[in-house]
Every structure is written in structure tokens, then in C-alpha cells.
């Protein structure tokens, strides 16, 4: 069976250093095929090998912790350490971590990153002949800001927190860069080595993250003996809590806010038995990000402070003079049991009522009519898009997803019908607004801008079975924190499974799998499906979707492209909202196509009419 692989993400890579600003971010982390193909059985076999070789290891929440044997420096030590007593007497051994979900082997000390299958041979005694130990790389990070000084009281006053002193910022590791007027914090990996930096610009409160090496660092303040931590999403909240000297918890600032959490950060959080998410939901795409991160960190140890008027973000609570320790004590488990009560849900309900616009989801900028009908794009839902052959389903869906990606919704495309090169070219043209065929000198500029979009592609093409596709999606969701998955189209996943029974039963099983994935992982899944063969003059309905009624029953939203241009002189093309489980509002959105921009958006059509008007005047 052909295994899945994710092609290189369309994200800006800049000398292996990550950068994150308010709406643009970049990463050099790439998904190797070995990571995506990780078989859980390999992890079980590896642990058996460790027990046979008497290698001490610790099974953590997200990682297996053990001594590193992959780099050249450890080669002689491994060869001379033959007996059990010698192995147990080894002290100060460098600790490595193996991610339980992806099988990625990371040693934060020597900056070695490998797959579990490659690491297995290094833990055999004797080591197989011909095995090549990896070269140790020294973790040396060169700061982007060479002119750092101690924090001045003037800079401290610009932070905007009443009573804050420069000595308090010095105590939590802050430095000041006077030329750019920013506060600087070092990011460290699990071995406490500096691998990056996070800065807060005091003029506009903008934050940026820079990192390098194989491991991604994180900002932690507190005694190493503490086993509880409170996680915040920005430096302002970090400063508030870190300067309060909370006795029971360390304070952790996530490196990339709520956009993503690299798996290389997880080893640094292994020592905590309890993690409390106290996040600042300053943007709609990040709403409910805590549940996605908790799923990655092991939900059983995660608690959540739900955003309400009485329990706001730390810096807001500080300015209102609320009791921060009392709010922290009110944290409730992220994961509920199978049976719950209204009393356990009341904070969730209050939080949603007080943040109704964020709960509604991400608003479209190119399709304002969808905002009135669907209210927004929400995680955890299943959407079905159907329409006649050649009606522009893929073209519309590409612009639909591009609109969301431009607002920070991390998107994974699974295009089985058209190749990724053509799909990416369509997305680029919709992004630019006009063809680049006769403006090739602009390609480098626009390609660089487009690379900043959080868009990923699966390398599948043609018919594919369900299992490897789901494996690739689960991998992307875990590693890249995907929020929106698009499958175009569902029929390409039928007829290749081992089951040779009823095709409708097979389709129902595929839809059930995607419905379950959307709910379990809190990801929005969009399925493009063909309709039944019907007369051209008849309008499509929810019953026109190919297969049984299960498809539309499972879906939260059903979108139908109606194209009457071929059956009527004055026929129009429009998008019909045939099902809307969230608000119940149904209706239509006219689709006028701008061929130059390959766009159906009202913005593109307005610009097109303006250009035509200017030509007429001239």
C-alpha cells in the first residue's frame, strides 16, 4: 500500500530560522516521509529492545525519555559500557526524547534529529557493523539583536503595567534593545540551551519569534522542582504572571502564540504533571486552540481557564485588579467524562455567550454573503460541496480556502483530481488577482508573499484508500496544527479498499471516518463530492448528493453550486446554502466569475467592473 507523504509546506524558509509576526509566520520544519509513515508497532518493538539491552528509559506524557546514543561522541562510551551495572552507573548521560505519536527522535543536547527506525540500531549491543553515527552539532544560536542591554525603567514604563519595575523584568530574564524599542526573551530547549528568542515591540505590542536548529525552544520561568505550569500565549501575559511570583506554578509562554505548537517543544513540558491553559484569544482563528493543544500534550493533565468577563486574560485581569491566584484556582479539566451536568458546562456556555463573534468562527472577506448565512467558518464541523461536472467546484473551493488561510487558518489540501502544481498555480493567481503569464518579472515577489500562507498539500493523486490518507491528515494535524482539511474529491477514495461490497456502504464508511476525525481532532473537514446524474434543467438538492442520505445527515453544512447558464437564456450560476446546522439560515450567493483572477469574490468582480469602466472612458 502506498504510504502518505506531505510535500514541503508553502511557508517561508529563511536560513533555518523561524519567524512569527501577527499575521505572517515561517518555519523550516519539514515533514519527512518516515515521520508520516510511523507505525506504532515500531515504538513497541523499540521499547522491547531497550528492556533487552537494560537501557533505562522513562515513559512520559508525550515522549519516551532515554539517554542519547546517536551521535559520534557517544560511540566509544557505548562500546565500553557492556554490563548492566556499568549501564546503571552511568550518570549525567544526555537525555533524548522520542515522540510517541510521530516517532521522531530528538536530542536537545547535540541537536540530533532522526526517525525511530534509524535510532534503533544505535541501541543494539554490539552496534551493527556499518552503522553510521551522526555527527554532533553544537547548539549555538546567534541573536538577531546584538545591542541588548539591561531593562531601563523608562522601557519598563512603556510596557503599560502599573507598578512594574525594571528589577522584576531582570529577574525573569528580560533584556532591552533601545534602537528598536523592544523587550527580548531567550527561548530554551529541554536541555536549557538557547535555541531562539521572542521579542515584544513596545511601540505597537507586536511579537516576533526567531529560532534555529532542530529543536524549537520555549520560554519557562519558575523553579525546576515545580510540577505545575500555567501556559500563556503572549509575552504581556507572561510578564504579568512571572512577576507575581506564583508559588505553585511555573509560567510558560508558547513560542508561536496560538498559531502552532511544534512537537520539538513538548520535551521541555514533560516534567509538568499539570498544565493550565490561560490564553488570550485575540483573534477568531485561534478560538478554542486550547483543546487542540491539550490533545497534543495529553488531555488528562490539562486544565483550562475559559475566557469570560470575570476570568479574562492575565494582563486584562491585572489591569482590572482581579485576584489572579483565585482565577488560576478555578481552572477546570479540558476533557469531560462521558456523562456531565449543567453545572460542569455553565462556564463553557457563559464563555460562548460572552464571545459569540469568536464562537461564530472566522469571517470571509471575499464572500460577505457567507458571513450572513453561515456566520463563519468553525472548527469541528463537516462541510459538503457539490455541483455539476465543470461547474467550478475546485476553483471556488481554492478561493474559499485561500480567503481563510490569509486570516491564519492553517489548511491542508488533498487534491486527488488535479495535480498540486496546477492547484498551487490557481491559488497563486487568485492571491495576486491577475495572471502572471506576461508579467514573469513579478513572479518572485508574489511567490515569496504567497509562501507565507499556512497552506500544505498532500502528495496523493488519483484513487487512494482511506487509511494512508487519514494517516497523513492526522500527522499534519499533530505536527502543523491544521485547522481546515479539504478532500477533492471523495469519489477518488472509493473502489480501492479491500472490501469489495456495496459502493454506497463504502462511501458511508469513508464519510463516517471524516466525521469522526473532525469531531475528535476539532478540525473543519470539507468534502467535495459529485452529484447523481440528473437532468440539466432540474435543480440539485441535498438528495442529489451521490450515495445514501448519510452524507448530508452527517454534514453540518451542505453547499451546492447551481449552474443554469446552459439550460436558460438568462440563467445564472449561484451557490446555494442547502443545510446550515449552526444557525439554520439558508439562502443563495450569486457567483460571477472573473476569468483574469479566477475569482468568484465580490471584491474581484468590483475591481473588474472598475477596470472595464476605466477602459470605456479612455
N, C-alpha and C positions, 0 to 999 in steps of 0.2 A: 504494500500500500504506500502510495506516495505521501511523504510527510510534508507538513506545512513549513513555510519559512516566511519571515517578514522581510521585505526589501528595505533598504535603508530609508529611514524616515525622512520626510521632507522638512527637515529642520536645519537651521543654520549651524554649521560646524566651523568653529573658529579656533584653530590651533589647540584642539583638545581642551578648551576652556568653556565652561557653561556660562550663559548669561541670561538673566531674567529681569525684565522690567514689567511695567504694569500690564502691557498687552502683548509684548514680544518676548519670546524666550528661545533659547537654543540649547542643544545638548549634543555631546559627541558619543553618548551611549548608543550602541547599536546592538541589535538582536541577532546573535549568531544562530545558525540552524540547529546546532547542538543544544542550545538553550531551549528552543521551541520544541525540539523533539524529546525532551527529557521524559524518561519513563520512570514512574515512581518505584518500579521494581529495582532499578539501579541503586536507588537510595537504600533500599532494604538490604540488597547484596553488599553494598559498601559498609553498612553498619556491622554485618556479619564478619566481613574481612577485618574490621577494626577489633572486634572481640577476639577473633582467632589470633591476631598479632598482639593482643594485650595492649592496644593503644587506648589511652584514656581519652574519653570524649564526654560531652555533656549535651543532652538533647534539650534545646531551648524552645522558646515560643515560635520563632520563625526560622531559626538556623541551628545547625549542628555545629558545636564548638569543639575544636580539637587542635593539637599542635600542628604547625605548618611543616611539611616535608617536601615542598615542591621546588624550592629554589636551590641553587648550587651551594650556597653556604651551609645548608643542612645535609649535604650529601655525605661528608665524612662522619658527621655525628650519627647519622642513621646506620652507616656501615659498622661503626664500633659499638653501637648500642644493641646488643644481641639478647641479653637475658631480661626476664621480666623485672627483676629487681633494679637493673640498670635503667630500664624504661621508666619505672615508677619514681626513681630518684632524680630524674631529670627535672630541674627547676628552672624557672624563667624561660621556658620554651615559648616561642612566639605563637600566639593563638590565631588560627584561621577559622573561617566560617563558611558553611555550606548551606545555601538557601534551600529549604525543604520543598518549595514549590517549583523552582526553576533548575535546581541542581548546580547553580553557579558557585564555584569555589573562589573565595576572595581572602587574601591575606593582607590586612591593612598595614603590616609592618614592612614587608618587602614589595608591596604594590604589585603582587602577582594575582592575575585573574585567569581562571580556567574552568573547563567543564568538569563535571563529576567523573565522567568516563576517562578523561585524561589524568585525573588525580589519582585514580585507583592504583595504578602501577607504582606510584611513589610510596604507597603504604604497604607494599608487599616486601617480605624479608626472605631471601635477599631480593634486591631490586632487579627486575628483569634486565637481561643484557640488551644494550642498545637504547635503553630509556634515556631520553634527553631531559636533564633537569633544566628548569627555566632560570634565566639569569635574574638575579636580584636587582631591582631598581630602587634607588634611594628616593624616598618621598620628599622632594624638595619643591615647595611652591613659592614662586616669585610673585609678590604682591603687585597689583596694578597701581598701588598708591604708595610711592616711595617716601613721601614727605609727611609721614604720620607723626603726630605729637600727642602729648597728654591732653586730655579734655580740659578746655578752659571753662571758666564759669559763664562766660558770655555764650559759648556754644551750648552749654547746659541749659541756659535760659531759653534758647531757640527751640528746644525740644517741645516746650509747651506744657510741661508737667509742673504744677506748682510745688515748690519746696524741694525740687530735685537739686542735688549738689554734685559738683564735679568729682568729689571723692567717692560718691556712690557709683558713678559710671566707671571710674578707675577700678573699683573693686570687682566689677563684673566683666572686665576685660575690654572696655571700650577705648578707642583711640580717635583722634580728631584730625581731619585733613582740612586745613584752613583755606586753601585755594579753591576747592570745590564745595566747601562748607558742608561736610558730611561726617557722620559717625561711622566708625569701622569696627567690625567684629570678625574674629578669625573663626573659621569652621574647621572642626577636627573630626577625624575618623575614629573607629573603635580603639585604635592604638594611641589615641591622643596626639596624633601627628597632624600638623596643619596642612590641609589639602585644598583650602579655598577661603573665601571671605564674603561677607554680606555687609552691605553698606546702606545707610539711611541718609538721603539728601534732606537737609534741614529746611531748604527753601520751599520745596513742594511735597515733602513727605514721601517721595518716590523711593523704592527699594530696588537694589540690583544684587545679583548673586554671581560670583565668579568661582569656578572650580577647575581642577585639573587632576590628572592621574586616573587610576582605575576605580578608586573609591570615591564616594560622594560624602562630604562632611556634613556635620550638623552642629548646631550651637546649643550647648548644655551648660547650665550654671547650677551648682549645688554640690554638696558633699558626696563623695563617691560611695559612701556607705548607705545612702538613701535608696530605698527600693520603690518609691513612688515618684511620678513625674507628671507635671501638667504641661500639655502641648499647646503652643500658640502659633499663629500663622504670620505674625509680623513683628518687627523689631520694637515698635512702640509698646505693644502688649508685653513683650519680653522684658523691656526696661522696667515697666511698672511692677511686674511680679518679681523680677530678680532683685529689685531694690527694696522689696517689702520683707525680705528675709523670712520667707515662709519655712517654718521648721520641718514640716513633714514631707515636702515635695521639692524635687529639683524642677527647674524651669527649662523647657526645651523649645527652641524656635525652629520651625520647619524651614528647610533651605529654599524651597520654591513656593512658599505660601501654600495655597490650596490647589495649585495647578497640577502638581505631580509629586510623588514621593518615590525617588529611586530606590531600588532594592538594596543598593550599596549602603544606604543609611540605616538599615534595620539592625545590623550587628551592634551598633552603638546603643540601641534601645533594649538589648537582650537582658540587661541586668535589672530592669524595672518589672516588678510584679503587678503594678497598677499604672495605667496610663489614663489621664483625664484630658479630654479634648475640650479646650476653652477657646473657640475660634472666632475670628471676626469675619462674618460673611458680608464683605463689602461689595461683592459682585454676584449677580444672579447665576452665572455658570458654575460657581463653586458651592451653591446651596446644597446642603446635605453631603458635603465632601467627607465629613467625619465618618459616616458609615462605610464609605468606600475605603478609607484609610484603615479603619478598625478591622475590616475584613482582611486586610493585608498584614496587620500586626497581631492577629489572634483576638477575636472579639471577646473572649472570656475574660481578658484582663483590662478591657477598655470601658471607660465611663465617659459620659457626655454631659456637658452643661448646655442645655438647649437655649438658644437666644430668645430672650423675652425682654420686656421693658424693665423688669426688676432684676434680670440677670444678663446684662449686656456684656460686650467685650470688655476685657480688663481695663484698657485705658479710658473707656467711657465710664465704667463703674468708678474708677479712681477720681475722675473729674466730678462725678456726682456725689462723691464721698460715701459710697456704699461700702459695706463690710465685705472685703474681698475673701477673707477666710470663711465667712458664712456662706457665700456663694459657692466656693470650692467644695464645701461640705455637702452641698445639695446635688452634687453630680450623681446621675443615675446610670445604670448599665445600658450600653448600646444595644445589646441583644436581649430581647424579651423571651420569656418562656413560651411554651405552646399555648398556654391559657393566661390571659391577663385580665385586668379590671379597668374600669374607667378612671379610677384614682391613679393608676400607673400611666394612663395615657393623657391625663389632663394637661400636663406640661407640654406634651407634643402638640396637642390641639391649640393651646394658647400661643405657642411659638408660631404655628402656621397662621393663625388669625392675625397676629401682630406683624407678620412678614408675608402677607398674602401675595404681593407682587413678585417676591422672590420664589415663593412656592409655585406660582403660575408658570415659572420657567423662563428660559431665555427668549427674548423677543426677536423677531426677524426684522431686519432693516430694509431688506429688498422686497418683502411681501407683507406690508402692513395689514392687509385683509386677513391674513392668517392669525395675526395677533388678536383681532376682534373675535374670531371664531374659535380657534384652538387655545387662545390666551397665552400660549408659549410652548416651548419645547422642554419637556420634563424627562428626567432620568427615570428608569424603571418601567417605561412603557413600551408597547409593541405597536408599530405603525405599519400598515399595508398600503402600498401604492400600486394601482393597476391602471390599465388603459390599453386601447387598441395597439396592435403592432405598428411601429413607426410614428406613434403619436408624440414622442419626445419624453418618455419616462426617464431615461438615463440623463438626458440633458437637463431636465427640470430638477432631478434629484441631485445632480452635481452642483447646481447653483444653490439649491436648498441647503445642502451640507456646507458649501463654501461660506454662505452667509453666517451660519452658526460657528464655523471654525474661526472666522475673523473676529468673533467675540469670545474666543477662548475655549470653545467646546472641542475637546480632543476627539478626533474622528478616525475610524478605521474603515477603509473601503475594501469590500470583497467583490470585485468585478469579474464574473465568470464569462460574461458575454463579449465584452470588448477588452482589449489589452490595456495594461496600465499606462503605456506611453500615450495612447490616444486619449484615455481618460484624463491624464495629467495635463495634456495639451488643451483639452476642453476647459478644465478648471482654471488654467493659466489665462486663457482668452477671456473667460468670464471675470476673472480677477482684474485684468487690465482694462477691459471694456471695448477693445477693438483688436483686429488681427495684427499679428506681428510679422506677417509674411514679407511685406515690403518695408519693414522697419526693424530689420535684424540688429541694427546698432543699439536698439533699446532692449534687446533680449536679456543681456547680462544684468541690467538694472532690475528689470521686472522679475527675472528668475530669482535674484537674490532676495527681493522683497517677498516673493511667494514662498520661498524656503522657510520663512519664519512661521508659516501656518502650521498648527499642530495636526497635520494630516499624515496618515500612514496607509500603506497599501499591502494587501496580501498578494502573494505571487501566484495564486491559483488562476487557471484559465481552462475553460471547458468544463465538462462534467466532473464533479468531485463528491466523494462520500462525506457524510456528516461528521464523522469522528475527527479526521485531521483538521477540518475547518473549525470545529469547536475548540480543539486544542490550540490552534493558532490564535483564536479570539481570546481565550482565557489567558494565554501567555501575554498578549498585547495589553489586556485589561490590567493584569498584575504588574507588568513592567512599566508600561507607559500611561497607566491610569486613563484608559479610553472611556469616554462618556457616550459616544454615539457609534454604532456599528451599522453598516449598510451592506445588505446582501442583494446583488443584482446579477441574475435573478434566481428565485427559489427553484424554478424548474430544472436548473442545471445541477441540482443536488439530488435529483431523483433518477432511479434506474441503474445506480451503480453500487447499491448496498448488497450485502449477502442475502438479504431477504428477497425472494422472487415471488411475492404475493401480489395483493391488490395495490395498485398505484395510489389510490386515494388513502389507504391505510398508511402507506409510506409517507405521503405528504403530511398527513395529520401528525405522524411521529416527529417529523422534522420541525413543524410549527410548534409542537409542544415543547421540544428541546429549546428552541429560541425563546419561547415564552418563559420557560423556567430559568434560562440564563439571564434574561432581562430583570426578572424579579430578584433572583438570588444575588446578582452582582450589581444591582442598581444601575443598569446601563440601558440607554434607549436603543432599541433594535428596530431598524426599518427594513422591511422585506419588499422587494419589487417582484410582482407576480403578474403573469399573463392572465387575461380573462378567458372565459369559454368562447368558442366560436359562435357568434351570434350575428344576426342581420345588421348591416351597417346603419340602417335607419333607426334601429332600436337603441335607446339609451342604456348604458351599463348601470347596473345596480349592485348592491352588496351581494346579491345572489349570482352575479356574473363572474365572481372570482373563481378561478379554476379550483376544482376539488369539492370537498364537502363544506358544510356550513361551519366547521370547526375553525377555519382560517379567520373568518370575520367575527366569530364568537370570542376567540382568544384575543383579538386585536383591541387595543384601546382607541385607535384611530384608523379609519379607512378613507383613503384619498383616491378619487377616481378622475382620470383625465378624460373628459368628454370632447370628442372631435367631430363636429357636424359640418365641417367645410366641404366634405366630399359628397354629402347627401342633400345639401341645401344651398341655394344660391347665396343666401345671406347667413349661412351657417358660421358659427363661432367655435373657438376652442376655449374651454374653461376647465378649471379644477373644481371638482365637487367634494365637499366635506360630507361624506355619507354616514360617518359614525364618529362621535366625539364623546367618549365615556367621561371625561373630566368635567366639562361644563354642559354638555348636551346641545350646544349651539351648532346648527347645521347651516350650510349655505354654499355659495359658489364664488370663485375668484377668476375673473377673466384672464386669459393667457394670450398676450400679444408678444409675438416673437421678434426680437431684434437680431437679425442674422449676423451683423457685424460683431456684436458682443456675445452671441449665442445665449441671449438672456431673455427671461420672461418677466423680469422685475419691472415695477412701475418706474423706478429710478432710471433704468436703462432706456425705457421707452420714452420717458420725458426728455432725456438728453437727445434721443434720436429725432424726436419731433422738433426740438430746438435747432438741431443741425440742418434738418430739411428746410426749416423756416429761413435760416440764415442763407442757405443756397438760393432760395426763391427770391429773397431781397436783393442779393448780389446779381 
